[in-house]
């Protein structure tokens, strides 16, 4: 039996949780958050929106179906560290490429297991998001507290340019007339796949690409992606979206892209108490009156009062748990966005019609006949 190495999780408010090392031995820091999904842990680990965060997985067993290279959403694990009840090395799925422990060790990621994740989540729900540190190198609380005090808070952090692509690249049918310029603020692979499966040619641009650079490629529509960090400090992305809007271009934003569209429209954002992260958040489309069960991952939101006072924007979707803003559209432009993740990966497929809406708008713009909705992609 492998020797158990003691590990500790220390929260910014002084709360301490002790367990055992999982993954690589080391020390890691970040803002603590929790995801309530029961499946899709690998997609969550590799989602760039989690960059700079320590993730608490609320499901009891993490790793029980191994890992698979087809399920990654980026080129590496993006979470800073993992907190879980049980780190399952033995897996049952025949299609797996390996076990979760080898996966974490290969990517040099620190995790802690054997802690009461229920108690941790209840604590974070009560106290709110805060910084944390995991260590299996030392369990000395005084020295860890000193390290934790040096960690910057998520509010005010610009992180998208860290996880974004360095060079533009293209995916999809090179002969497609439906050309999408995607601004990569931390884009998930499955978002690109969702557009490519609908016949789009997608060119993914670095986070700090200008509108002039994107427009030179002659796209039909613009996509603003998800990503990590505080949207309010991303002046470069806000200016790019303003330019897209001023040029009356078709635009679709998801998650961080939703917040950037709001800021470019004069609507403020705010840091949420602990955010929304999971696979079963109920959202109402107030345009159609229908409810969607959605996949979510965000710690910032759009200010409800600011958007309600806006003359050029309207709310399209609301969260049925807390009535936070989940979608909006410009009344004077062909621009819309949602706070949640319609591509899921992981999660339900209820909201994938939004990709059909976006593609339909582009096809209408260029006179290409619309196709039936792609409900399975």
PALUMFI-174571 format. One line per 5 residues: number of its first residue (from 1); their letters; for each residue x, y, z of C-alpha. Coordinates in steps of 0.05 Angstrom, whole numbers, plus 5000, padded with zeros to 4 digits. Example, Ala and Ser with C-alpha at 12.3 -4.5 7.8 and 13.67 -1.06 7.14 Angstrom:
<recs>
1 = as = 5246,4910,5156; 5273,4979,5143
</recs>
This chain:
<recs>
1 = xxxxx = 5000,5000,5000; 5026,5069,4981; 5045,5111,5042; 4994,5165,5059; 5025,5234,5059
6 = xxxxx = 4989,5285,5104; 4961,5347,5069; 4925,5409,5093; 4876,5458,5064; 4878,5527,5095
11 = xxxxx = 4826,5580,5078; 4837,5655,5081; 4792,5663,5142; 4833,5613,5181; 4791,5550,5172
16 = xxxxx = 4835,5488,5169; 4818,5420,5138; 4866,5361,5142; 4870,5302,5096; 4918,5264,5051
21 = xxxxx = 4959,5282,4990; 4933,5264,4921; 4967,5277,4855; 5035,5311,4861; 5066,5329,4928
26 = xxxxx = 5072,5405,4933; 5037,5470,4950; 4986,5509,4910; 4943,5571,4919; 4881,5602,4888
31 = xxxxx = 4810,5624,4901; 4769,5566,4928; 4705,5548,4892; 4660,5487,4887; 4625,5449,4830
36 = xxxxx = 4564,5407,4845; 4567,5364,4782; 4568,5288,4790; 4603,5275,4724; 4650,5309,4675
41 = xxxxx = 4708,5321,4723; 4761,5320,4667; 4723,5372,4626; 4719,5415,4689; 4793,5407,4706
46 = xxxxx = 4813,5430,4636; 4764,5488,4629; 4807,5552,4625; 4753,5590,4663; 4779,5555,4726
51 = xxxxx = 4849,5582,4719; 4873,5610,4786; 4822,5571,4826; 4824,5513,4875; 4765,5468,4860
56 = xxxxx = 4723,5430,4911; 4689,5371,4878; 4625,5356,4916; 4613,5287,4887; 4642,5233,4933
61 = xxxxx = 4684,5196,4881; 4730,5232,4833; 4768,5190,4782; 4723,5129,4782; 4718,5128,4706
66 = xxxxx = 4790,5148,4692; 4812,5200,4642; 4806,5204,4566; 4842,5250,4518; 4777,5262,4480
71 = xxxxx = 4746,5296,4540; 4794,5353,4551; 4772,5425,4539; 4842,5454,4532; 4914,5431,4527
76 = xxxxx = 4925,5421,4602; 4892,5420,4671; 4874,5492,4687; 4852,5487,4760; 4905,5507,4811
81 = xxxxx = 4888,5448,4856; 4834,5398,4875; 4797,5383,4939; 4757,5319,4941; 4730,5266,4987
86 = xxxxx = 4757,5206,4950; 4811,5206,4895; 4796,5141,4858; 4858,5113,4825; 4823,5049,4803
91 = xxxxx = 4775,5062,4746; 4725,5020,4709; 4717,5049,4639; 4751,5009,4584; 4759,5071,4540
96 = xxxxx = 4801,5107,4592; 4872,5127,4575; 4895,5123,4647; 4880,5137,4720; 4870,5205,4752
101 = xxxxx = 4931,5201,4798; 4979,5191,4740; 4942,5247,4703; 4952,5296,4761; 5025,5275,4772
106 = xxxxx = 5041,5283,4698; 5013,5354,4700; 5045,5368,4768; 4979,5385,4801; 4968,5384,4876
111 = xxxxx = 4905,5355,4908; 4879,5337,4977; 4832,5279,4991; 4799,5250,5053; 4768,5317,5076
116 = xxxxx = 4696,5333,5091; 4677,5367,5026; 4606,5377,5051; 4632,5419,5109; 4679,5458,5063
121 = xxxxx = 4622,5475,5015; 4576,5496,5071; 4632,5541,5097; 4645,5573,5030; 4570,5582,5017
126 = xxxxx = 4565,5618,5084; 4629,5659,5083; 4635,5670,5008; 4692,5660,4958; 4762,5669,4987
131 = xxxxx = 4833,5649,4975; 4861,5583,4998; 4924,5541,4999; 4935,5466,4995; 5000,5435,5017
136 = xxxxx = 5029,5366,5023; 5100,5393,5032; 5086,5423,5100; 5027,5423,5148; 5054,5483,5187
141 = xxxxx = 4995,5531,5189; 5037,5592,5207; 5082,5587,5146; 5024,5570,5101; 4986,5631,5126
146 = xxxxx = 5045,5674,5107; 5045,5646,5036; 4970,5653,5031; 4973,5727,5050; 5014,5740,4988
151 = xxxxx = 4962,5712,4939; 4923,5766,4900; 4848,5764,4902; 4807,5746,4840; 4772,5814,4839
156 = xxxxx = 4817,5858,4797; 4856,5801,4764; 4864,5798,4689; 4876,5725,4671; 4849,5714,4601
161 = xxxxx = 4912,5736,4566; 4950,5682,4606; 4907,5624,4581; 4891,5650,4511; 4924,5623,4448
166 = xxxxx = 4987,5659,4428; 4974,5652,4353; 4910,5651,4313; 4887,5585,4284; 4829,5558,4243
171 = xxxxx = 4783,5498,4250; 4725,5475,4205; 4709,5473,4132; 4757,5521,4096; 4705,5531,4041
176 = xxxxx = 4649,5550,4089; 4616,5617,4077; 4596,5620,4151; 4660,5649,4179; 4665,5661,4254
181 = xxxxx = 4720,5703,4287; 4726,5678,4358; 4761,5720,4411; 4796,5670,4456; 4790,5694,4528
186 = xxxxx = 4797,5622,4552; 4755,5585,4502; 4733,5513,4512; 4746,5463,4457; 4674,5441,4455
191 = xxxxx = 4650,5511,4440; 4692,5511,4377; 4667,5441,4361; 4595,5464,4369; 4606,5517,4315
196 = xxxxx = 4646,5472,4269; 4592,5418,4273; 4543,5469,4247; 4584,5482,4185; 4624,5542,4208
201 = xxxxx = 4696,5559,4193; 4724,5586,4259; 4786,5628,4266; 4807,5634,4338; 4843,5699,4355
206 = xxxxx = 4887,5715,4416; 4853,5752,4473; 4886,5818,4456; 4872,5816,4381; 4841,5881,4357
211 = xxxxx = 4777,5889,4318; 4818,5912,4258; 4857,5847,4259; 4794,5805,4265; 4756,5844,4212
216 = xxxxx = 4813,5835,4162; 4796,5760,4160; 4727,5779,4134; 4683,5741,4184; 4607,5740,4182
221 = xxxxx = 4599,5736,4258; 4640,5747,4320; 4643,5701,4381; 4667,5725,4450; 4688,5666,4493
226 = xxxxx = 4687,5644,4565; 4749,5653,4609; 4778,5668,4678; 4787,5732,4718; 4752,5797,4730
231 = xxxxx = 4717,5825,4667; 4718,5896,4693; 4793,5902,4684; 4794,5875,4613; 4795,5942,4577
236 = xxxxx = 4825,5911,4514; 4767,5861,4505; 4715,5913,4523; 4743,5960,4469; 4743,5904,4418
241 = xxxxx = 4670,5888,4431; 4652,5962,4428; 4684,5965,4359; 4646,5903,4336; 4581,5934,4360
246 = xxxxx = 4597,6002,4328; 4608,5966,4262; 4540,5932,4268; 4567,5861,4266; 4533,5797,4290
251 = xxxxx = 4559,5778,4359; 4549,5721,4408; 4581,5717,4477; 4584,5662,4529; 4600,5670,4603
256 = xxxxx = 4658,5720,4607; 4638,5740,4536; 4569,5756,4564; 4600,5801,4618; 4645,5835,4567
261 = xxxxx = 4584,5851,4522; 4549,5881,4583; 4609,5924,4600; 4616,5946,4527; 4543,5966,4531
266 = xxxxx = 4552,6009,4593; 4527,5957,4642; 4570,5941,4703; 4590,5873,4731; 4602,5850,4803
271 = xxxxx = 4637,5795,4843; 4587,5743,4866; 4585,5715,4937; 4607,5646,4914; 4586,5641,4841
276 = xxxxx = 4549,5586,4802; 4585,5522,4784; 4548,5458,4767; 4507,5420,4716; 4435,5431,4739
281 = xxxxx = 4421,5506,4745; 4350,5523,4722; 4345,5582,4675; 4283,5613,4645; 4284,5640,4574
286 = xxxxx = 4236,5698,4585; 4228,5709,4510; 4200,5639,4498; 4176,5624,4569; 4213,5558,4570
291 = xxxxx = 4259,5532,4624; 4329,5503,4611; 4373,5461,4656; 4442,5490,4646; 4516,5480,4658
296 = xxxxx = 4549,5539,4694; 4617,5563,4716; 4624,5636,4736; 4642,5678,4796; 4623,5746,4767
301 = xxxxx = 4555,5770,4743; 4519,5826,4707; 4488,5879,4751; 4411,5870,4748; 4396,5942,4765
306 = xxxxx = 4443,5969,4712; 4414,5926,4657; 4343,5942,4677; 4359,6016,4671; 4392,6006,4603
311 = xxxxx = 4358,6036,4541; 4394,5992,4490; 4394,5923,4525; 4342,5875,4551; 4345,5813,4595
316 = xxxxx = 4331,5748,4557; 4345,5695,4611; 4342,5693,4687; 4366,5643,4738; 4306,5611,4773
321 = xxxxx = 4346,5599,4837; 4368,5670,4852; 4340,5712,4794; 4409,5732,4771; 4419,5754,4699
326 = xxxxx = 4432,5694,4653; 4423,5725,4584; 4416,5791,4548; 4412,5822,4479; 4422,5889,4448
331 = xxxxx = 4359,5921,4422; 4396,5962,4370; 4447,5910,4346; 4450,5837,4326; 4485,5819,4390
336 = xxxxx = 4465,5771,4446; 4498,5732,4502; 4486,5683,4558; 4520,5674,4626; 4516,5598,4625
341 = xxxxx = 4548,5546,4579; 4502,5522,4523; 4556,5475,4496; 4554,5440,4564; 4613,5390,4564
346 = xxxxx = 4595,5368,4615; 4520,5380,4624; 4451,5377,4592; 4438,5395,4520; 4378,5440,4533
351 = xxxxx = 4411,5505,4511; 4448,5484,4448; 4394,5519,4406; 4434,5583,4419; 4488,5560,4371
356 = xxxxx = 4433,5547,4319; 4407,5618,4331; 4476,5647,4321; 4489,5607,4258; 4420,5624,4233
361 = xxxxx = 4433,5698,4241; 4498,5692,4201; 4465,5651,4145; 4409,5701,4140; 4460,5756,4133
366 = xxxxx = 4494,5724,4074; 4432,5694,4042; 4448,5621,4057; 4389,5576,4070; 4380,5556,4143
371 = xxxxx = 4384,5483,4163; 4345,5446,4217; 4371,5455,4289; 4429,5410,4308; 4401,5384,4373
376 = xx = 4452,5329,4384; 4516,5369,4375
</recs>
